[in-house]
Amino acid sequence: MTSPWSSPPAPPDYRPRFPERGYGIGILGCGQIAQSAHLPAYAKYDQHVAGVWSRSPSTTAGVPERFPFVKAIASSPEELLADPEVEVVDIATPTEYRLEWVAAAVDAGKHVLAQKPLTTDLVGLADVLALASARGVRVAVNQNGRWAPAWRLATMLVEDGAIGEIIGVTHLHDKPLPPIAGTPFDQIDHMLLSDYLVHWTDITRCWLRGKQAASLRAFDARTPGQPASARNPQSATIRLMCTDGATAVLRIVGDVRTPRPRCPFWIHGSDGTLRGSVLGGSDFLELERGETSTRFALEGQWFVDGFAGTMGELMCAIAEDREPSNSAADNIATVTITLAAQESAGRHGQEVDLAGLAL
């Protein structure tokens, strides 16, 4: 029997998808990331933003002028959560308070899209998810990297069996790091492993889905010439082993200096290879099977289409009465791997047993 991938068909549609019936969005924590990515994404895809709130009024002072489609600036989170036009709450508050806000939104009967990393409190998360089930609302996680065009199409091709059984995933962060020194992010222990790399960890899980994790080792270290003002190590590596022998490596070499910033990745399978890149204008994806190499033309960028993708998936799940693929329940495995990476790095790379964690 001829494999359906002996001659590559047209690629599936990887672009963000929204239901015909929209849902009013309220943004809780309308700071820098919300104004640079969330709101531009909702503007691009013509979504209704009923209101926004930020702890400091000065933070949202320029929102009406920059984003005139935003209907209201709430004076308090209680006002935002009580607004009947707000059906989905986009939570972009700091990590330490995030689960509390998720619980408050769920208690108000709102669907939730929570920024990543979701939480470090898995017990508390279980309580919130039980409340969400009782209230009949959906909770999703803003793992917007899943909808970066090259990563999204790669995921769909993997799911379609384009390269057979996955045997290995490799990521290289070949670009400068975002500004971290002097920001609150620099106060987070093992910041690259516990926050920044969560997108890479999560997409790797998507490509290894169906497998079981066996163990993990993680390392982070200060690099030669790293400024003393930068508290956190600027180099980090995660090595994941699956019970069937499949492996994954995620590597940040440091604050790279290059005129060609990019984040290349490779997904090796039993029947072929997917290779591509994201960020820095480097986006591409190639499928290699036998002697044939197919390069796919891509539309969009991680910023801002990825942010539209996460919200679109939640809204589609609400409309279709199903769990979103980026649900908080699904994200538990990403959180577990992230916590294991922190633990391993804190023990100088000692192996952490993941006890067959379902990916």
N, C-alpha and C positions, 0 to 999 in steps of 0.2 A: 504494500500500500504506500502511495506517495505521501510524504509529509506535507502538510499545508504550508510549511515554511521552506519547501524546496525552491520555490520562487516567491520572494517576499511580496505579500499583498500591500495594498495601501495601508499606511499606519492608522491606528485608531485615533479618534479625536481626543486629544489630551488637554484641550483648553478648558478653563473654568466653566462650570455649568450651573445655571440658576433655574429654579422652578418658574413656571408661568406666573404663579401668584407669589408676589414678594412678601417679605416680612419686615416690619419696622425694626431698625437697629438702634440700640442705645450703647454708647461707648462709656465704660466705667474706667477712668484712668486715661484721659485724653492728652497724653504727654507727647514726647518727641517721636516715639515709634508710631503712635496712632496718627499723628499729623503728617508723618513722612511716608507712611505706607498704608495703614488701614483706610483712612479717609480718601486718599487718592485712588485706592483700589475700588472703593464703593462708588466714587465719582465715575471712574472709567466704565464700570458695569451698571451704572444707573440704578443704584440701590438707595432705598429710602432710609436716611438717618434721622430718627425722630428726636434724638437728643444726645448730648455728651456732658460729661462731668469730669472735673479734675480737682484734686485737693486744693490747689492754689488757683484762685480766679485769674491771676496774671497769665497762667499757662494757656487758658482758653480765650484770652482777650482778643486775639487776632483771628479766631476761628470763623466768626461770621463773615469777615471780609474775604478770607482765603477760601472758605468752603461755604458759599451762600446756600447750598442745598441742605445744610444742617438746620433742622427746624428750630431747635431750642438749646440753650445752655442751661443745664440744671444747676440749681444752687446747692444741692446736696445729693448724695447717693440715694437717699430715701425718696426724694422727688423723682429721680430718674426711674427707680424701680417701681414707683407707683403709677407712672405714666402708662395709660392703656395703649398708646401707640407703640410703646416699646415691647416688642415680642421676643426679640433675641438680644441678649446682653453680651457685648464684646468686652471682655475683661482684660485690660492691659495694665493692671496695677503691679507693683513690685511683688516678687515671688513670695516674700515672707507673709504677705497678707492675702495672697491670691485665693487660697482655699476658703478663707472666711467670706470673701466676696462671692465666690461661686455658691457657697451655701446660702448666702443672703438672696442672691438672684433666684436660685432654685426655690427657696421658701416663698418668694414673691410670685412663683408660677411662671417664671421666664425660662426660655431655652438659653443655653450658655455656650459661647465660644471663648475659651480661656487661653491666654497666652502661655507659651512654653517657657521654661520647664514648669509642668503643671503643679507639682508639689513634691515634698520629700516625706510627707506624712501619709503613708498608704492606709493606715488604720482610719485616719480622719477622712480620707478619700472614699473609703468603703461606706462610711456613714452618709456622706453627701450623695453618693450614687444611689443608696437605698432611698433617700429622701426624694431624689429626682424620679425614681421609678414610681414612688407613691404619688408624686404630683403630676406624673405623665409628661415630663419634659425631658428634652435631650441635652446632654452635655458633651461637647466636642472640644478638641484641643487645637490650637492654632499652629499646627506643625506645617507651616506654610511652605517649607522646603519640598514637601511632597508634590506640590503643584508647580515647582520650578520646571519649565517646559522639558528640558532634557531628562530630569529625574522622573517626571510624571510619565513621559512616553516610555522611558526605560522600564518603569514599573509595569505598565500595561503590556509591553512586549514580553517581559518575564512571565507575567500571569498567563499570557497566550501561549507559552511554551516555545518562544522564538529561539532560545539557546539551550533548551533542554533543562536538565537538572543543574541547579546552581552549585558550583564547587568553590567559588571564592569571590569576595568583594574587596576592592582596594580603593581607598581615597587618598589623595595628596592635596594638602592645602598649600598651593603655590602662589601666594599673594600676600600683601601686607595684612596684618591684623587690624581690625577696627580700633579706634581710639579707646583704650581701656584705662591706662594710667591716669590717676586723678579723678576717675569716675566711681560711682558706687559699685560698678562691676568689679573693680580691682579689690574690693573688700570681701568678695566671695571666695571662700577657700576652693582651690583647684578650679578656678573659674572656667578655663578652657574645657575641662572635662565635665563640669557640673552644669554649665550653661551653654556656652558657645557651640560646643560639638554636639549638642542634643539633636540638632537637625540632621547631622551626618549619621548619628547613632540610629535615629528613627527611620531614615530612608533605607539604611542597611537592613534593618528589621523587615521592612516591606519586601526587599528583594530576597530575604532568607525565609520568608513566611512559610509555615508548614514544617520547619525544622525545629529542633530543640537545642538550646544553648547548653554547652557543657561547662565551660570555664572562661574566665576573662583575666587578662592582665592589663594594667594601665600604668603609664609613667608620665610625669611631667617634670620639667627641669628648667632652670634659668639658662639662657643662651649666652655665648660669648658676646660681650659688648652690650648686653641688655641694660637699659638705663636703671640706675638705682631707684628712680622714682616709680618704676613699674614693680608693684608688689608681687604680682602673680607671675609664675613661670610662663615664658612665651613659647615653650615647646611642649607638645603633648602627643601621646600615642596610645591607642586602644587596640588590643589584639583579642579577638573573640574566636573561640573554638566551638564548633557544633558537635553533637554526639555522633553524626554521620561522617565527620572528618572535614566538612566544609569550614572555611575560615574567612575572617574579615579583618582588615587592618585599616585603621583611620589614623592619619599622620599629619600633624602640624609641625613643620620643622622650625618655625620661628616667625619673626616679623620680617617676611621675605621682601627683598628689594628687587624688583623686576619691571621692565617696561611692558611685559605681557602677563598681567595678573590673571590667574585662572585657578580653578579647582577641578583637576581632572579626576576621572573615576573609571574603573574597569569592573565589569561583571563577567566573570568567566563561567561558562556552562559546559555541560557534556557535549553539546552540539554546536557551540559557537560562542562568540564574545560580543558584548556590548561595550563600547568605549565612548566617552564623551567628556564634557566639561560644563561647569556652571560658574556664574559670576564674572565680573570684570569684562563683560562683553565677549566672553570666550565660548558662549553656549553652542554646543553641537552634540549630535548623537550619531554613532555609526553602528550598524549591525554587520557582523562578519559570520558567515556560514559557508563552510567549504571554501571554494575559490571566489565566492561572491561577497563584495563589500557594498553595503547600501548606506549612504549618508542622507539623513532626513533633514529637510528644511524645517526650521523651528520658528514659531511666532511667539512673541511675548518674552518676558523676563521674570525671574524670581521676584524682584521688586518692580511692579506691584502685583503682577498676575497671581503669584503664589498666595498672597493675602486674600485675593478674591476667591481663589480655589477652595480654601478652607471654609469660608463662610458659605460659598455656594453649595458645598457638599452637605453642610449642616442643614441649610434650607431645603435642599432636595430630600434629605432624610426626613425632615419634619413633614413635608408635603406627601411623601411616599410611605409614611408611618413605619419607619425602620431605623435601625441604629446607623449613625454615620460611620464611614470607614475610619474617620479620625476621632472616634469616640474616646471619652476619658477611660472607659474600661479597656479599650485596645491599648491606650497609652501606658497602662500599668507596666507592661514589659519594657517600654522605653525608660520609664522611671527606674525600674529595677536594675537595668543595665547601667544607667547613669550613677546610681548609688553604689553599685559594685565597682565602677571605675574610680570613684572617689575613694572607696575603701582600699582598693589595690594601690593607688598612687600614694595614699597615706602610709602604706606599709612597704614603700619603695619597690612597687611592682610585683608584690607577692600575688600568686594566683588566687582568685576567688572562685569558689565552686558555685555554679549557677543551677545545679540540681535539675537539669533537664527543663529549664524555663522554656515554655512554648513561645516561639517567636511569631 
